[in-house]
Amino acid sequence: MRGGSDMVDIGTHKATVLTDLADELRKIPVQSTNRQCLLCLDDKLCLKLCCTDICKECFPGNFINYDYKLKCYVCSKIVPNENFFKTNEFIQSLKKLDHTSELVKKIDFQICHCGSLALNETMYSKQQCQQCSRWMCFFCSADWDDTRMKNQKHTCTVNCVWETRLNYQSESWHESTLPNRRCCPKCALCGSRDDKCKYHTCLCGHVFCFICLAAKADCEKAHPGVSCYNRCTTDDKKQDYSIFPRLMS
């Protein structure tokens, strides 16, 4: 697949958005009096985002944390970009980022540094871009290095993106252990454990067990009498590359 000239890899696009965000925030009026920022708790001139008062210093970090979405810290409502930002060009850039973000959630899709789009039918890591002829790892888009990388399915084995999402470390937890991160069984987004409980709330809203990966209600039903501070099974349930969505069936 040959990409259009306005396509860039997701990392470059996000960096551009963050650079433009500083200028965009200057165009948004702040509260007329000092308010307490809900994040840093300092009294500052704050922006009003739905139910949230947030200062301009804390805004970029909060924006990144919610995957470049305007999510209210209080009621969790997603605020439409056009209801908050002022510049149409910036709003359109965010729409393109949303579109690109949905595409790169597919494990068999990649955007080369040159802007060319590619689908992987074999799922092996070593691939050559048909537009710029660059040899690369299809999954992490790094330049191919035969001395370090291995041409395997789904990974080049050198800190490769999708392999990294499946890996986790076991942390001490209530006289036992618990994975420090997991991929959401519903949307496949990788996330760290958000509190001391074994149940994790993904950004998509799905609540699941970090041990058995079942939805919270299903885990509680399958293991009656087991609290959220106790293991429901002896072994952590494993995840593999089949959990990641694809463009090609």
Secondary structure, DSSP 8 states (H G I E B T S, - for coil): ----TT---HHHHHHHHHHHHHHHHHTS---SS-EE-TTT--EE-EEEETTEEEETTTHHHHHHHTTS--B-TTT--B--GGGT---HHHHHHHHHHHHHHHHTTSTTEEE-TTS-EEE-SS-BSEEE-TTT--EEETTT--B--TTT---BBTB-SSS-HHHHHH---EEEETTEEEESEEE-TTT--EEE--SSSSEEE-TTS-EEETTT--BHHHHHHHSTT--TTS-SSSS-----GGGS--S--
